[in-house]
Structures are given as C-alpha cells and as structure tokens.
Amino acid sequence: MMFQIRGIPIALALILSFVVAGCTVTPTSSAYTGTVEPGFDHSVRESIEAAKAPQGPLNIVGPAAVPGKRIAVVAVTLAETGALRTARALHAAAKDAGWTSITYDGQGSPTVANQKLEQAVTTRPDAIVLISLDPTDVGSGLQSAKSAHIPVTCAACWDLKTRDTKGEYYADVQPPIAVFENLGYLTAQYAYLQTKGHAHFLTMNDPALSNLGARARGFQRFMGECADADGDCRVLKHKDFQVANATTTLSSEGASLARANPDFNAFWVSFDFAGLQVLTGLRQANLTDGKNKAFMVASNGDGANLEVIKAGGYIKATIAISFEQEAYAAIDNLNRLFAGQSLVKHTVPIRLFDATNAEEAHNGNWSGDVDYRAAYLKAWHG
C-alpha cells in the first residue's frame, strides 16, 4: 500500500526552502557598516504585523466519518507541553470521528518510543499517529507497521516527500515542515525589531528532531537575509541540547551559556517548554535583572510562557501553533484514506503573540481564532 502527503505552508508571504537534514545554528559574524539596506526594516515590520493578525476562516469539505476505527498514538514525550496538547487533541478528534484511541508515551527516548510503536503494532490498530518522532527514532517499529499494512501519519515531523520518496510508510504528515521553518524565521525577525536592528543572539536547539531543525533553518534564513541587507545580526554562541534532558540539565546549560557570553541581547530557544527551563536557570543565576536589556523568544504558544509575556517579563514573544487543528487535520486525512479518497491540503495556522495581543492567546490554548471543531464535525457528520 502506497501513501503520499499533500501539504502547503501557511500564508504569511514567507517562502521557505524544504531541507531534509537536521540543522544546527552556527555562530555568525558580520561586517556591519551602520547602514542597513533601505526598506529592510520596513519589510520585517510588515511581516511581523501580518504574523500578529487574527487568522482567517476554516472551511472543511470531506467524506462522512468512517465508523468504528481504532488508532494508536505514540508521542515523543508527554512531559513536553506541545506533544501533550497534540496527544489530547488527537484523542478528542478521534472521539469526534466516532473512533477509539490509545496513547503511548515515548518518554523522550528513541528506544522507548520504538518499543511503544512495536507494542502498538501488535494491537492491530487501523492507523498509527506519531508525534514529533523521526524515522531514525523508530525504524524497526515503522517496518513492523509497514509489514502489518498499518498506515502511519505523524504530527510535527519531517518533510515526507524527501524522507519517504516511495510513500512506503506514511499516510500523511501535519503540518508541512515549512510551518515550523516559519516559527524560527518569525522569532528571529521579532528579535531584530526589538533590538532596533542589532540582534546579537545566543541560541539553543535540539537538532535531532526534524520540526526543531526546521525552526533553526527558518532562523538561519532570516540571519542570511539580515546579512545580505548589511544588518547587524549575529549568533554569538550556539549550544545543542536533548529534549530528553529538558527538565534536568537544560536550565544550568542555558545559564552557563549566558554567563560565558555576556554581550548577547536576544536568547533564541527553539520551543517554549525548553525556553521556560532556560529561563529558570537564568533566574537562579541572577541573569534576568535587565542590566543588559536581554530577552528571550521561542515558539509553540505555551501558557506558562504567555504569562511571562503578559507580565512584561524576560520572554517577549512566542509564535503559537494550533496543535488542535494539526490533530484534527491528521484525523481528517486518515478518514479520507479509510473512505478511499485522496488526501487534501490542510492549513495549520500559527500566530505571533507578544504583550500587545497576548490576551488573545487563550492562556496557552490558542487554536487558530476559529471554531475548528465545529468545522470538522460538520464535515464528518453533516
């Protein structure tokens, strides 16, 4: 059985390249001349204003829900806020479709995640949904699913067209990888404006996960544009980390990075949960007193980060992604697969929140400014 993805990036007038390999932010320097190319600041400001605006309506047209299906969900870790929200949304979407679901926790370990996937295959579900796991993490489990003819989809993953050119494993990936590139791109743009065009970054990321590597690629794309415009954008130092260590060593690693590089003014962390751990380390080391006017940007739209933003704290912005629409889009395309129809292009929205509009983020439960559930219920049940 052969499956293919069909997807498009969201409309923010950003055209980002699809790249397969994991991406590590590398330190950069620039020969800043003091004269940024005319129009560059204006174009960045327009991009950010578009990213802060409410999203448009959602219209779903599709087949009625095929009844009685069972799905298994295998998450990278349920300790991370975004993965947990996605898992809960997948359960809700499956229930709305009239299906049943069971969720397995990979606990941040590829070994455990692969074991959970193997376990899920033995229960013979109608489909399996992965959350933020790459093929290299769960290779034998994917092979078992393929041998059992169980379609697999994935949320917050990779560029399917490149990773699986024959379509042998995967039914769908939501959202397209370019959406995650947008997260990195916009956070870099925002920091550029906040520093009045003099963004000197510290950066931290786990390049082992495709959706995080994509955020780094988006960040680097803006840094390239800034350099081309003779802007003053630099990465003073980068440090990789592992998602599995987010609640253990990440806070101290972030503090050490800041102490060793005191000239930074913007701290870029690839996702909100990790950013919150870094912020804890900075606070414990008394590095958030504002003496150097530094701040942090990250993405996902987590509630705890939004609380810091609303209070005028160290975190200045987050790019929220609708994990709920991501989950419902995945279930919708599985339903189309079960109904013998072609997959469709779904838009998974993102939106930038800072102190000026953080109240509209629904305390970390932003779901795209629309009644997404009503749209999918209408499509599935009339």
N, C-alpha and C positions, 0 to 999 in steps of 0.2 A: 504494500500500500504506500502511495507516494503523496506527500503533503507539501504545500508551499505557503509562505507568508505573503501577504499583500498589505503594505502599510505606507503611510506618508507622515512626515514630520508636521508639527503644528505650525499654524500660520503666524509667524512673528517677523516675517521678512528676513529670516536668517536662513541661509543656505549653507548647510554644513556637510562636509565630506564624510562618507562612511569608511571607517578604518577598522580592521579586524583586531590587530594585536592589542594587548594591554598597554596602557600609557602611563608613563611616569613624568611628572612635571620636573623639568630640569632648570637649574639656576640660569638666569639670563642677565645680561648687562646691555646697556645701550649708550651710545654716544649722544646723549641728549644735548640739543643745541639751544633749547629755550624757545623754539618756535615750532609749535605743533602745526601740522598741515591745516590750512583753513578749511572749516567745515567738519573736521573730525569730531570735535566736542559736540557739535550740534547733532550729528548723526547718532552718536552714542546716547545723547539725551532723548532723542526721539525713540530709539529702540527701548530704552528703559520705561518711558512713559507708556508705550504700547504694551509692554510686559506687565505693567501695573493695572491695566484696564480690565474691567469685568469681561468674562468670556461670553461668546455668542450662544445661541440656542442649540439644542441637541435634537436631531430627528433620526429615529431608527426605524427602518423598514425591513422586516425579515420574516422568516417562516415561524409558525407556531412552535412552541417548545415541544420537543420530542420527549414524551414522558418516561419516567422510570429509570433514568440514567444514574450511575454511581461514578463519582470522581474521587481521586486521591490527590491531596495537595502535599508537596514536600517543600518546606521552606529552608532557606539557608540558616536562619536562626529566628526564633520567635522572641528573642531578647531585644531585637532592634525594632524601633517603632514602625518604620515603613513596612517591613516584612510582616509584622503583626497586623497592621491595618489591612494589608493586601490579603492575608490569610482570612481574616474576618470577613472582608468584602467578598472573597470567593465563596465562602460558606453561605453568605446571605444571597449572593447571586444564584448559586446552585439551588438553594431553597426556593427562590422566586421562580426558577425554571421548573420546579417540581421534582428536583433531583435530591439525592443524598450525597454527603461528602464526609471525608475524614482527613485530618491534617496531621502531618508528621513533622517533627522539629529536628532539623539538621544540626542544631546546637553550634553553628559556626565552624563545623568540622567537615571537610570534604569526605572523610572516611565515614563519619556517621551519616551524612546526607546520602551517600551512595548505598549504605546499608538500609536506610529507610526507604529509598527508592526500590531496592530489591525486594524489601518486605511488601511494599505497596503492590508490586507486580504480582506477587503470589496471591493477592486477594482478587485478582482479575477485574479491576475496575473498567468502566467503559472509556475512561480517559484519565490522564495524569497531568497535573499542573505543577510546574516547578516555580519557585520564587527566588530570583537572584542567584541561580546556580548556573554554572557554565558546563559545557560538555566535558571539559577536562576534569571537573569535580566528580562527575557521576557517570563515568564512561561505561562501566560494566552494567550499571543499572539501566542506562539507556539502551544498551544492547539487549538486555533482558526484555525491556518493554517492546523493542522492535521485534524480537523473536516471538513475543506473545501477541503481536499485531495490535498493541495498545497505543493509540495516538497520544502524543505528548505536546503540551503547549507550555509556554513559560512567560512569566511576568517579570519585568525589569531584568532583561537578559542581554542578548547579543544580536549582532547583525546576522539574522538567519540565512540570508541569501549567500553569504560568504562562508559561514560555518558549516552549512549543510547543503551544498550545492545540488545534491541529488534528491533532497527532500525525504530522506530515508527515515528520519526520526520524528520530525516536528510538525505539528499541525499549524502552529501559529506562535508568534511572539508579540506581546503587547507591553509597552508601546514600541514603535520603531526606535532604533538606537539613537537617531538624531534628536529625539526629545531629550535624552539625557545629555547630549552634547550642548543643547540649549541651556540646560541648568548651569553648566560650567561657564559657558560663554556670558550669560547674563550676570552671574555673580561677579565675574571679572569686570564687566562694564560698570556695574554699580559701584564697585570699589574705586574704579578710576574716577568716577564723578565725585565720590565722597572725599577723595584726596585732592580734588581740584587738578586732576591730571598728573599727579605724582604718586602713583601706586607702587609701593615697594613691599612685595609680598613675602610672607612665609607661607608655605603650602604643605598640606598633609593629605595623603590618599592611600587607599588600598588598591593597587593596580591589578590585583589578581582577579577582580570581578569586573565583567565587561561593562556593566552600567556605570561603575565608578571610573573605569578607564575612559569611557566616553565623556564623562564630565571633565576629566583632565584634558581631553582633546579639545573640548569646547573652550576651556580656559586658555589653552595654548594658542588656539586660533585667534582669540582676541589679542593676546600678547603679541602675536605676529602682526596683526593689523595696527596695533599701537606703535610697534617699531617702524613699520612702513610709513606711518604718519609722522615720524620723528617725535613721538611722545615719550614721556618719562615713565615707562612701565618696566619693572624689574622683579625677578624672583631672587631674593637674597639667599634663600636656602629652602630645600625641599626634604621631607622625610616620609618614607613609606611606613605604613603600619598594617596590621592584620585586623580584620573585622572581629575575629575571634578574641582579640586582646583589647577590644574597645573599653570594657569595664574594668580592666586590670592595669595595664601599663600605659595606656594611651594618655592619660592625664599627665603623668610625670614626663612622658616623652614630649608632649606639647610644651610644657613649662621649660624643659631643658632647651628646646629649640628656640624659644623666645629669649631666654637668658643669654644664650650664645650669640644671638643676632639682634641686639637692642635697637638697631636702626630701622626696623620694619615699621610700617604704619597700617598694614592690612594683613589679616590672617585668613587665608582661604583654606577651608576644610571641605572635603567632597560631599559630606552629607550631615544632616543636622544632629543625629544622635552622637556621631563622633565629635562634632563641634561642641556639643554640650559637655562631653568628657574632657576635651581640651580646655574649655572654659573653667571647669572645676580645678584643673591643675594650675591654670594661670592665677586663679583667685587664691589658691592655697599658697602660691609663691609670691603673693602680693604684686602681681604684674598687671593688674587691671585698674590701677589708680588713675589712669588717664593722663599721666605725665607726658607720654609721647603721642597722645591722641590716637592710639591704635584702636582697631576694632576688628570684628570677625564677620565674615559672610559664609553662608553654607546653603544647603538646599534640601528640600523634602516638605517643609511646612509643618514641622512638629510643634505641638502645643507648648512644650516647655521653652523652646527657642523663641516662639512668638511672645511669650510672657516677658522674656528679657527684652525683646524688641519694643514692646509696648511701654515698658518701664524706662526706656531710654538707656538701656544697658549696653554692655560690650558688644553684643551681637546686634548688627544694624539691619540686616536683611536676610530673608530666606526666599527661595523660589519653591513654592508649593506645587506638588503634582497630585492630581486626583487619583489616588490609589483605588478609589471606588470605581471610577469609570474604567480604569485599567482592568480591574477584575471582571466587571460586567462585560466589557468588550471581549475578554478572553472566553467567557462562558457563552457569549453570543456566537462567536465564531465556531466554538465546539458544537453548539446546537445546529449551526448551518452544516457542519460536517456530518453530523448524525442524520440530518434531513436530506443529505445528498446534494447540497448546494455548494456553490463556490464561496470562499471566504471573501470578506469585504474589508475595505479600508476604514479603520476606526481612528478618530482623533482623541488622544488622551491629553487633556489641557494642562497647562502649567500657568502660574501667575506669580508675579513678584510682590512680596509684602514687606513693607518697612513701617516706620512709625506713623506714616501718613495714612495707611489703609489697613493696618494690622487687625483692626476690629472686624473687618470683613472676612477674616480667615477662619471664623467659627472655632476658635480655640484649638486649632490644630486639626480640624476635621473638614477642611476645605475640600469640596467635591465638585468644583467646576462651575459654580454660580448657576446651576440648573438643577431641575428635578430629574436627575439621571434615572432613578429607579422607576419613576412613572413612565419614562420613555421606553425603557426596556420591557416593563410589564405590558405595556400596550402592544409592543411588537410580538411578545411571546404569547399573550393570552387575549389580545383584542380589547 
